[in-house]
Amino acid sequence: MNDSKILSKLPAVLDWSAAIWSGFISGTVSLFVSIVLPWNIINDPLLIVRLMASILLGPGVISPQNDLVPGVYVVAILTHFSLSFAFTFIIAIIFHRWGMVVAFIGGAIMGFVIYILNFYLFSLVFPWLLPYGNWMLMLSNIVFGALAGTLYEMLEDGRINDEPFFPKRTSIIPQASANTNHESTK
């Protein structure tokens, strides 16, 4: 049996098109929020972009630079959207069974968890990130999560199987039938 036949027999548990679109849109909105808030409050619109690039390029790219270095921004955008898609897939997998409200609230909570992971757990590997964890970036992550969950629910194909990933185990011992003939016990 070839791979396409095997894959077609598996239940579809995630609408990949909806997940990709919701990841792209929520990633774009959160990037916009991450640019606008620091721009208006600390006059540094590209702080989050440089922080993203620093994950792959090191802490030297964080300081504001007088000239535009396109490579830094390309790396930042690729990193941002890679993480946006990955986190959106996780949010969609966890919350897509329970409807719009749970996807919104659960997504927002996951956005907060993502913020904690990004700035406190990742700072063990990337220690230069820790001082940059602030309420503006936390808000951006919460907006991302809420939007990712909500957009996925809005875009999800109704034919996707909303069954749990781990269905209840059925007993391997056959159950007695209700129509059993009890004459042998007489």
N, C-alpha and C positions, 0 to 999 in steps of 0.2 A: 504494500500500500504506500503510495507516495505521500510526501509531507503535506500537500494541500488538502488531501482527503482526510488526513488525521486532524489537521487544524480545523477543517470545516465541521468535524464532529464534536469539537470542544465547545462548551457553552461560551457565548460572548459575555464577558463580565465587565467590559469597559468599552465605551464608544471612543475609539482612538481619535477620530476626527473631532469630536466634541472636546476631548482632553487637550488636543493640540491647540485648537482655537482658543479654548479658555485659558490655557497656559500662555499663549501669545498675548491675548488681550489683557489678562490680569498682570502679566509681566510688564507690559507697556505702561499700564496705568500706575503700577507701583513704582516703576522707574520715573515716571513723570512726577509723582508725589515726592519721591526721593530727591528729585532735582529742585522742585519748586519750594519745598519747605526750607532746605538749607540756603537756598538763594535768597529768600525773603528774610530769614532770621539771622543767618551768620554770613551772608553775602558770599557764599561759596557753592554755586550751583552744581559743580561737577565733583563734589566730595564723594558721593556714592559711586560714581563711575571710577574714580581713582582707587577707592577701596576695593571694588570688584577686580580691577586689573592687578592690584597688589597680591591677590591670591596666587596668581600665576607668575607675576613679574617681580614680586618682592616689595618691601616697604619703601623703596626709593621713589616709587611713582606716586606716593600719597601727597607729598608736598605740592602746593599749587605751582604750576609752571607757567612762565610767561608766554611760551609759544605752544602751539597746538602740536601734539605728538600723536598722529593718527593711529599708529600701532597700539598705543596704550588704550585708546578708546575702542578700537576693534576688539582687542582682547577682553575688555570690560563688558562689552555688549554680548559677545559670545559666551562669556562666563555667566552673565546675568540671565540670559535666556536659556542656557543649559540648565541652570538651577531652577529657573521658573518652570520649565517643562517637567523636570524631575519631581519637584514639590507639588505641582498640579496633579500629576499622575497619582501620587500618594494620597492627596486630598480626595481625588475622585474615587479611588479604590475604597477608601475608608468610609466616605459619607454618601455615596451615590444611592444607597438603598432607602434612605429615610426622608427624602423630600427636600424641598427648597429651604425651609426654615432651619432644619438641622444642618444642611449643607452650608448655609450662611453662617450660623453660629459656630458649628464645628470647624469650618474653614477659618474663621476669625481666630478661634482658639489655636488651631494649627499654625496660623500665621505668627501668633505670639510664641509658640514653641519653636518655630523656625528662627525667629529673632534670637531666642535664648541660645539655640544651637549655633547660629551664625556668630554671635558675638562673645559667647562665654565658653562653649565647647571648642569651636574652631580656634579660639584664641590660645588654646594649648599648643596648637601646631603653628598658628600665625599670631604670635603675641602682639604684634603691632595693631591688630584689630580691636583689642579690648578698650582702649581709650575712646574709640569712636562709637561705641554703643550708646545711643541716646534716644530720647522719646520720639524724635522725628523719624528715625529709621525703624523704631518699633512700630509706630503708626503705619508706616509704609508696608511693613510685613503683615500687619493685621489686615489692612486694606487688601493686600494681595491674597491672603488666605480666604477672606470672606468672598471676594470677587471670584476667585478660582472655583470655589465650591458652588456658588450661585450660578455662574456662567455654565459650568459643566451640567448642572441640573436643567438649565434652560435649553442647552444645545443637545442634550443626550437623546439618542434615538430611543423611542419607546419600546423597541423590540429587544433591547438589551436585557439579559437575564439578571434580575435583581435578587437572586438567591444568594445566601451566604457562601463564602468561599469554602468553608468547612461545614458541609451539611451534617445534620445529626447522624451519628453512626447508627446503622441498623444492625440488629442482632444477627449473628450467624446461625443462631439456633432457631429452627422454624417454629412459628407460633401455631398453637392448636387451632384448627378451623372451628368456627362456630357451628358448622354443619356436620360435625363428627357423629357417627352412628354409635350410640351407647349400648347397643344390644350385646356386645361382647362382654360387658360387665355384669350381665344378669346371670 
